[in-house]
Amino acid sequence: MKKVLALVALTGLLLVGCAPEVGSKKWCKAMEAKPKGDWTANEAKDFAKYCLFKAED
């Protein structure tokens, strides 16, 4: 049982490690492909901030 839990934990860590960084072009493209009904409130806020209203410094 411990081996199964360790495998699940490792798989979860690997999947998180593969996610693009929030605000990157890759992340924006992935969000555009994701159905809007599946977005969280934080994802919608971040999408607006980083993908729609990019602040040019």
N, C-alpha and C positions, 0 to 999 in steps of 0.2 A: 504494500500500500504506500509506503514511503517513497518507493521508486516512481510510482505513478504520479504522486503529488509533486515530486521533484521534476519530473518530465513536463507536467502541466505548467509549473512555474517557469521553467526554462523556456518553453514554447512562448509563454506570455511575454517574457523579457525580450525574446528575439523579435516578436511581432512589434512591440513598442519601439524597438531600436530601428525598425525599417520604416517607420512613419516619417514623412517629410516634416521638416521644421515649420511650425506655424508661421505664416507670413511669407514663406518662400514661394517662388513661382510654381513649383511642383505642388505645393499644398493648395494654392489657389486653383490650379487646374483640377486637382482631385476634388475640391469642394464644389466646383462647377459641375462636375459629373455626378456628384452625390445628390439624391433627391432632396429638395428643400425641406420637405416634411420630416426628414431624418436628422436635420441639423439641430444641435443643441443651441441654447441661447448664447453661450460663450462662442461657439463656432460662428454664429451669425454676426456677432459683434466683431470678432477677429476678422472675418471675411470683409466686412464693411471697412474696417480700419486699414487692413493691409492690402486688400485687392481692389477696392473701389475708390477709397479716399487716400491714396498713397501720399503721405506728407513728404514733400521734396525738401530736404535739409540743405 
